[in-house]
Amino acid sequence: KSHDKPMTPLRHAMIQKMQTGILPRTLDTYQYWVSQIAEYYHCCPSKLSDQQINDYLLVELIRKR
């Protein structure tokens, strides 16, 4: 699971901003997908462009069909 990985500053900031009013399972899901996109591009998610994120989501939608 993504919450078993060491806490990076980016991940910590994301959790801090999202904790209020969000269900723990939803937060886990968001963390999972952020870690997946980081693994896909082999870089920190904060360095990705909007186009890279959109391309990844499109790849995932096609793969899930």
C-alpha positions as CSV (number, residue, x, y, z in Angstrom):
1,K,0.0,0.0,0.0
2,S,1.1,3.6,-0.6
3,H,0.9,4.5,3.1
4,D,3.6,1.8,3.8
5,K,6.2,3.9,1.9
6,P,8.3,6.5,3.6
7,M,6.7,9.9,3.9
8,T,8.1,12.5,1.4
9,P,7.6,16.2,1.9
10,L,5.3,16.3,-1.1
11,R,3.2,13.5,0.2
12,H,3.0,15.0,3.7
13,A,1.8,18.3,2.2
14,M,-0.8,16.6,0.1
15,I,-2.2,14.7,3.1
16,Q,-2.2,17.9,5.3
17,K,-4.2,19.8,2.7
18,M,-6.6,17.0,2.0
19,Q,-7.3,15.6,5.5
20,T,-10.1,18.0,6.4
21,G,-13.5,16.8,5.2
22,I,-12.2,13.8,3.2
23,L,-12.7,10.1,4.0
24,P,-9.6,8.1,4.9
25,R,-10.3,5.7,2.1
26,T,-10.5,8.5,-0.5
27,L,-7.2,9.9,0.7
28,D,-5.7,6.4,0.4
29,T,-7.0,6.2,-3.2
30,Y,-5.5,9.6,-4.1
31,Q,-2.2,8.6,-2.6
32,Y,-2.2,5.4,-4.5
33,W,-2.8,7.2,-7.9
34,V,-0.2,9.8,-7.2
35,S,2.3,7.1,-6.4
36,Q,1.3,5.2,-9.6
37,I,1.9,8.2,-11.8
38,A,5.2,8.9,-10.1
39,E,6.3,5.3,-10.9
40,Y,5.0,5.5,-14.5
41,Y,7.1,8.6,-15.2
42,H,10.0,7.7,-12.8
43,C,9.9,11.2,-11.2
44,C,8.3,13.3,-8.5
45,P,4.7,14.1,-9.4
46,S,5.4,17.8,-8.6
47,K,7.6,17.9,-11.7
48,L,5.0,16.6,-14.1
49,S,3.2,18.8,-16.6
50,D,-0.6,19.0,-17.0
51,Q,-0.1,17.3,-20.3
52,Q,1.8,14.3,-18.8
53,I,-0.9,13.9,-16.2
54,N,-3.6,14.0,-18.9
55,D,-1.7,11.5,-21.0
56,Y,-1.3,9.1,-18.1
57,L,-5.0,9.3,-17.3
58,L,-5.8,8.6,-20.9
59,V,-3.5,5.6,-20.9
60,E,-5.2,4.3,-17.8
61,L,-8.7,4.8,-19.2
62,I,-7.8,2.9,-22.4
63,R,-6.1,0.1,-20.4
64,K,-9.1,-0.3,-18.1
65,R,-11.5,-0.8,-21.1
